[in-house]
Amino acid sequence: MAAPYIVSSWRVWNSSLSNHNQFIFKRIKTMKAILLDGSNLNDKTGERVRSALTETLQSKGWEVELIVLRDKKIGHCAGDFFCWVRTPGMCNVNDDNREISSAIVNSDLMIYLTPVTFGGYSSELKRIVDHQIQNISPFFAKVEGETHHQPRYTRYPDFLAIGWMDAPNPRAEAIFRHLAHRNAINFYALKSTYGLMFASQSEAELRTQAESWLESIKHGTNSLKSTLPETSLIPIKSAIVPRRAVLLVGSPRTTKSTSNSLGSYLMDKLAEGDVETEIIQVYTSLNSPEKMQLLFDKLDAADLAVLAFPLYVDNLPAPVIKLLERIAVHRAGHPTQTRFAAIANCGFPESAHNATALAICEEFSRQSGFSWAGSLSLGAGEGLVHGAKINELKGPASPIINALDLAAEALAKGEAIPQAAQGLMAKPFIPGWMYRLVGAFGWNAQAKSWGAEKLLRRKTYSNPK
């Protein structure tokens, strides 16, 4: 009587083992990598990198989804936060950004492919990076001692950022690595690494490096943590007293933006010292050949250029990067002795979030033949300024006013923005814990105005894994 029992038990065990093996097999087969290709048309190095990585992934059993971003319809992020408070978890604009954002959340590995652009990403890649805020929550959390947004989903893909350059550039490499590290924190990637390629490398070298990146992701052996390169300000002895200054406002809210408020106040102070000033809105100029030519003309004639912008996902907004790309090309044939400064503001109480973006601005300045004149970094700018005129603000805004006054005084003399001004601007006007608490009430109130308060934590592109 034992034999039938043994046979029956063996069948059950064998069936269970078979099901277990099928489960493992399915898990292996369904490991999915999404490649977000931010290369430009006819970028030969980019094509080689993409091919080597795709072949390596497929040889290891990965399912690969390649998205060539320049071929997709992706509008620029409007910065209206509708993806958090009006249609929570989904961009208000129905274009390809939604499908791509869903694919990202439901992948196991997200890969950025981009030419290293002033140490950062190309404007093509940055378009979809800006839209990834729909995949996180508006509510705040404390992560590694800083304020960040909470996750919307229970899991996120691992992250690999790959860039390529014509030749080694240690400053740009350090910035690129730091940017990838910051993105990994904000996108809750459990494992992340970065890779850099050069145009001179052979196909065999590309494949070898691709293998090493995937091994790093598999074992979590490569940390992205790094430090930004030290700034290099122009020496005072070579200072040029400006006669003309131009402000480039890099916010989609244009004249109603905090960037415009900060930059306009600085320009007004410079004008008091007989500096001729001009204010140009980046977002309303990019798609107009006439306005772009005017922008180039004003820039060529200026002794000082100032860029004011909001922080978008640890970096400059995609349209602002596009402008910098165009300016770099223009200045290759129109070199001038112009100084360049930047003012960044972010939606977190800690101004240190702006550091990577400002390092990109400095690297742009260096690569484009400008003289770097320094920067100012403001945390929680939207909560304090919100597009109001700076000279009408009081109380907590006093350090901002004093910082801009000091910066204007130095720039008017042809000097760099002093550390005293930077320290005043960077000083938090509200404790982090209080900002996170008040912020939660703010997001709930905004969502309620759209009838979406019960959807704030919605997992729109829910992944069942």
C-alpha positions in Angstrom: 0.0 0.0 0.0 3.0 2.3 0.3 3.8 2.4 -3.4 0.7 4.4 -4.5 1.3 6.9 -1.7 4.9 7.3 -2.7 4.0 7.7 -6.4 1.3 10.2 -5.5 3.6 12.1 -3.2 6.3 12.2 -5.9 3.8 13.6 -8.4 2.8 16.3 -6.0 6.4 17.2 -5.2 7.4 17.1 -8.9 4.4 19.3 -9.8 5.3 21.8 -7.1 8.9 21.8 -8.2 7.8 22.4 -11.8 5.6 25.2 -10.7 8.4 26.7 -8.7 10.8 26.5 -11.7 8.2 28.1 -13.9 7.8 30.9 -11.4 11.6 31.4 -11.3 11.7 31.2 -15.1 8.9 33.8 -15.4 10.7 36.1 -13.0 13.9 35.9 -15.1 12.0 36.4 -18.3 10.1 39.3 -17.0 13.0 41.3 -15.8 12.5 44.5 -17.8 14.9 47.3 -18.5 13.6 50.6 -20.0 16.2 52.7 -21.9 15.4 56.4 -22.2 17.6 57.6 -25.0 18.2 61.3 -24.8 20.7 61.5 -27.7 20.5 63.9 -30.6 20.0 62.8 -34.2 23.1 61.4 -35.8 24.9 61.0 -32.5 27.3 58.2 -33.5 28.7 57.7 -30.0 25.2 57.5 -28.6 24.2 54.9 -31.2 27.3 52.8 -30.3 26.6 53.0 -26.5 22.9 52.2 -27.0 23.7 49.2 -29.2 26.3 47.8 -26.8 24.1 48.1 -23.8 21.0 46.7 -25.5 23.0 43.6 -26.7 24.5 43.1 -23.3 21.1 43.3 -21.6 19.5 40.9 -24.0 22.3 38.4 -23.7 21.6 38.3 -20.0 17.9 37.6 -20.5 16.5 41.1 -20.0 13.5 42.3 -21.8 14.5 45.7 -23.2 12.2 48.6 -24.0 14.0 51.3 -26.0 12.4 54.8 -26.1 14.1 57.3 -28.3 12.9 60.5 -26.7 13.5 62.8 -29.7 10.8 60.8 -31.6 8.2 61.2 -28.8 5.7 63.9 -28.2 6.5 65.2 -24.8 5.6 68.7 -23.8 7.7 70.6 -21.3 6.7 70.3 -17.6 4.5 73.4 -16.8 5.5 73.5 -13.2 1.9 73.8 -12.1 1.9 70.7 -9.9 -1.4 69.5 -11.5 0.1 66.0 -11.5 -0.1 66.1 -7.7 -3.2 68.1 -6.9 -5.5 68.0 -10.0 -4.9 64.6 -11.6 -2.8 63.0 -8.9 -0.2 60.6 -10.1 -0.6 61.6 -13.8 0.4 64.6 -15.8 -2.4 66.9 -16.7 -1.2 66.9 -20.4 -2.1 63.8 -22.3 1.0 63.1 -24.4 3.6 60.4 -24.5 4.9 61.4 -21.0 2.1 59.3 -19.4 2.9 56.1 -21.2 6.6 56.5 -20.5 6.0 57.3 -16.9 3.9 54.1 -16.5 6.6 52.1 -18.3 9.2 53.4 -15.8 7.2 52.5 -12.7 6.6 49.0 -14.1 10.2 48.3 -15.1 13.0 46.7 -13.0 15.8 48.9 -14.3 15.6 52.4 -15.6 18.5 53.6 -17.8 19.3 57.1 -18.8 21.3 57.5 -22.0 22.6 61.0 -22.7 25.5 63.0 -24.0 27.0 64.7 -20.9 25.8 68.3 -21.2 27.8 70.7 -19.1 28.0 67.9 -16.5 24.3 67.1 -16.7 21.7 65.6 -19.0 20.7 66.7 -22.5 17.6 68.7 -22.9 16.0 65.7 -24.8 16.4 63.5 -21.8 15.5 66.2 -19.3 12.1 66.6 -20.8 10.9 63.2 -19.5 13.0 63.5 -16.3 10.9 66.6 -15.4 7.7 64.6 -15.9 8.8 61.9 -13.4 7.5 63.9 -10.5 4.1 62.4 -11.2 5.6 59.1 -10.0 6.3 60.4 -6.5 4.1 62.0 -3.9 3.8 65.7 -3.1 4.0 65.0 0.6 7.4 65.4 2.3 9.7 63.1 4.1 13.1 63.4 5.7 15.7 61.4 3.8 19.4 61.4 4.6 18.9 64.5 6.7 17.1 66.5 3.9 13.5 67.2 2.9 12.4 65.1 -0.1 9.1 63.9 -1.5 7.5 60.7 -0.3 7.3 57.7 -2.7 4.0 57.2 -4.4 4.6 53.5 -5.2 5.8 50.6 -3.0 8.7 49.8 -5.4 10.8 51.6 -8.0 13.2 50.4 -10.6 17.0 50.3 -10.1 18.7 53.2 -11.8 21.6 53.4 -14.2 22.8 56.7 -15.7 25.1 56.5 -18.7 26.7 59.5 -20.3 29.3 60.0 -23.1 31.8 62.7 -23.9 34.3 63.3 -26.7 37.2 63.4 -24.2 37.7 63.1 -20.4 36.5 66.0 -18.3 36.9 65.4 -14.5 34.7 68.4 -13.5 31.9 67.3 -15.8 32.2 63.7 -14.7 32.0 64.6 -11.0 28.8 66.7 -11.7 27.3 63.9 -13.7 27.9 61.4 -11.0 26.5 63.7 -8.3 23.4 64.4 -10.4 22.7 60.7 -10.9 23.2 60.2 -7.1 20.6 62.9 -6.3 18.1 61.5 -8.8 18.5 58.0 -7.3 17.6 59.4 -3.9 14.5 61.2 -5.2 13.3 58.3 -7.3 13.8 55.8 -4.5 16.2 53.5 -6.5 17.5 50.7 -4.2 20.5 50.1 -6.4 22.0 52.7 -8.7 25.2 53.4 -10.5 26.5 55.5 -13.4 28.8 55.0 -16.4 30.8 57.2 -18.7 32.0 56.5 -22.2 34.3 58.3 -24.6 34.1 58.5 -28.4 37.5 56.9 -28.8 36.6 53.7 -27.1 36.4 50.4 -29.1 33.3 48.2 -29.4 35.0 45.6 -27.1 35.6 48.3 -24.5 32.0 49.4 -24.7 30.7 45.8 -24.1 33.1 45.3 -21.2 31.9 48.5 -19.5 28.3 47.6 -20.1 28.9 44.2 -18.4 30.5 46.0 -15.4 27.6 48.4 -15.0 25.1 45.6 -15.0 27.2 43.6 -12.5 27.3 46.7 -10.3 23.5 47.0 -10.4 23.1 43.2 -9.8 25.3 43.2 -6.7 24.7 46.8 -5.6 28.5 47.3 -5.3 28.9 50.7 -6.8 27.9 53.8 -4.9 27.0 57.0 -6.7 27.9 59.3 -3.8 30.4 61.9 -4.8 31.3 65.5 -4.1 30.9 68.4 -6.5 34.0 70.2 -7.9 35.1 73.3 -6.1 33.9 76.6 -7.7 36.5 78.8 -9.5 35.6 82.4 -9.4 37.2 85.1 -11.5 40.0 87.0 -9.7 39.1 90.6 -8.7 42.1 92.0 -10.5 40.6 90.9 -13.9 37.2 92.3 -13.1 35.4 94.2 -15.8 32.9 96.9 -14.6 29.7 96.1 -16.5 27.9 98.6 -18.7 25.2 96.3 -19.9 23.5 93.3 -18.0 20.9 90.9 -19.2 18.7 88.7 -17.1 17.5 85.4 -18.5 14.4 84.1 -16.6 14.1 80.4 -16.8 10.7 79.7 -15.4 7.4 78.7 -17.1 5.6 81.2 -14.9 7.6 84.0 -16.6 6.9 87.4 -15.0 4.8 85.9 -12.2 7.7 83.6 -11.0 10.0 83.7 -8.1 12.9 83.5 -10.5 11.7 86.7 -12.1 11.2 88.4 -8.8 14.7 87.6 -7.6 16.4 88.5 -10.9 14.4 91.7 -11.5 15.3 93.0 -8.1 19.0 92.4 -8.9 18.6 94.1 -12.2 17.0 97.1 -10.5 19.9 97.4 -8.1 22.4 97.3 -11.0 20.4 99.9 -12.9 20.8 102.2 -9.9 24.5 102.1 -10.6 24.0 103.2 -14.3 24.1 99.7 -15.7 21.9 99.2 -18.7 19.7 96.2 -18.0 17.5 93.9 -20.1 15.1 91.1 -19.0 14.4 88.2 -21.3 11.9 85.3 -20.7 13.4 82.0 -21.8 10.1 80.1 -22.2 8.6 82.7 -24.6 11.8 83.0 -26.6 12.8 79.5 -27.4 10.3 78.8 -30.2 10.7 82.2 -31.9 13.7 82.6 -34.3 13.3 86.4 -34.0 13.3 86.4 -30.2 16.2 84.0 -30.1 18.2 86.2 -32.4 17.4 89.2 -30.1 18.5 87.1 -27.1 21.8 86.3 -28.8 22.3 90.0 -29.8 21.6 91.2 -26.2 23.9 88.5 -24.8 26.7 89.4 -27.2 26.5 93.1 -26.2 26.3 92.4 -22.4 29.2 92.5 -20.0 27.1 90.5 -17.5 24.5 87.7 -17.9 22.4 86.4 -15.1 20.3 83.2 -15.2 17.5 82.9 -12.7 15.6 79.6 -12.6 13.6 77.1 -10.4 15.0 73.7 -9.6 13.4 70.8 -11.6 14.4 67.4 -10.3 17.9 68.3 -9.1 18.7 70.2 -12.3 17.7 73.1 -14.5 14.3 72.8 -16.4 14.6 71.2 -19.8 13.9 74.4 -21.8 16.6 76.2 -19.9 19.1 73.4 -20.7 18.0 73.7 -24.4 18.8 77.4 -24.2 22.2 76.8 -22.7 22.9 74.2 -25.5 22.0 76.9 -28.1 24.0 79.6 -26.4 27.1 77.3 -26.3 26.8 76.7 -30.1 26.3 80.4 -30.7 29.2 81.5 -28.6 31.6 79.1 -30.4 31.5 81.6 -33.3 30.9 84.8 -31.2 33.3 84.9 -28.3 32.9 87.9 -26.0 34.3 88.9 -22.6 31.1 88.4 -20.6 30.6 87.2 -17.0 27.9 84.8 -16.1 26.1 84.3 -12.8 23.1 82.2 -11.7 20.3 82.4 -9.1 18.5 79.1 -8.3 15.4 78.6 -6.1 13.9 75.3 -5.0 10.8 74.0 -3.3 12.6 72.4 -0.4 13.7 74.4 2.8 17.3 73.3 2.3 19.0 75.4 -0.4 21.7 72.7 -0.8 19.3 71.0 -3.2 20.4 73.6 -5.8 24.1 72.7 -5.6 24.2 70.3 -8.6 22.2 72.6 -10.9 24.5 75.6 -10.0 27.6 73.4 -10.7 26.1 72.7 -14.1 25.7 76.5 -14.6 29.3 77.0 -13.8 30.5 74.2 -16.1 28.3 75.7 -18.9 30.0 79.1 -18.2 33.4 77.5 -18.5 32.7 75.5 -21.6 31.0 78.5 -23.3 33.8 81.0 -22.7 32.1 83.1 -20.0 33.8 84.1 -16.8 32.0 82.6 -13.8 30.8 85.3 -11.4 29.2 83.1 -8.8 25.7 82.1 -7.7 22.9 82.5 -5.2 20.9 79.6 -3.8 17.4 80.0 -2.2 15.4 77.2 -0.4 11.6 77.3 -0.2 11.6 80.3 -2.5 8.1 79.7 -3.8 6.7 79.6 -0.3 8.2 82.9 0.7 8.4 84.9 -2.5 5.8 83.4 -4.8 6.3 85.9 -7.6 5.9 89.0 -5.3 8.1 92.0 -5.7 11.1 91.6 -3.5 11.1 95.2 -2.2 7.5 94.7 -0.9 8.5 91.7 1.2 9.3 92.0 4.9 10.2 89.9 7.9 11.7 86.6 6.9 12.6 88.0 3.4 15.2 90.4 4.9 18.1 88.0 4.4 17.0 87.7 0.7 17.0 91.4 0.2 20.3 91.8 1.9 21.9 89.0 -0.1 20.7 90.6 -3.4 21.9 94.0 -2.4 25.4 92.6 -1.6 25.4 90.6 -4.9 24.4 93.7 -6.9 27.1 95.8 -5.2 29.8 93.3 -6.1 28.6 92.6 -9.6 28.4 96.4 -10.3 32.1 96.6 -9.5 33.0 93.7 -11.8 33.5 91.4 -8.8 32.0 88.0 -8.1 29.1 87.4 -5.8 30.6 87.3 -2.3 30.2 84.5 0.2 28.4 86.8 2.6 25.6 87.2 0.0 25.5 83.4 -0.6 25.3 82.7 3.1 22.4 85.1 3.6 20.4 83.7 0.6 21.0 80.1 1.7 19.8 80.6 5.3 16.5 78.7 5.9 13.6 80.9 6.9 11.7 78.0 8.3 12.8 74.7 10.1 12.6 71.6 8.0 10.2 69.8 10.2 7.8 72.7 10.2 8.0 73.1 6.4 7.2 69.4 6.0 4.2 69.7 8.3 2.8 72.9 6.8 3.4 71.5 3.3 1.1 68.6 3.9 -1.8 71.0 4.7 -1.0 73.0 1.6 -1.1 70.0 -0.7 -4.4 68.8 0.8 -5.9 72.3 0.4 -4.9 72.6 -3.3 -6.2 69.1 -4.1 -9.5 69.9 -2.4 -9.9 72.9 -4.6 -9.9 70.5 -7.6 -12.0 67.8 -5.8 -9.1 65.5 -5.8 -8.2 65.4 -2.1 -9.1 61.7 -1.8 -6.9 60.8 -4.8 -3.7 62.4 -3.6 -2.0 59.1 -2.9 -3.4 57.4 -5.9 -1.1 54.8 -7.7 -2.2 55.7 -11.2 0.3 53.4 -12.9 0.0 50.7 -10.2 2.5 47.9 -10.5 1.3 44.5 -9.2 4.8 43.1 -8.6 
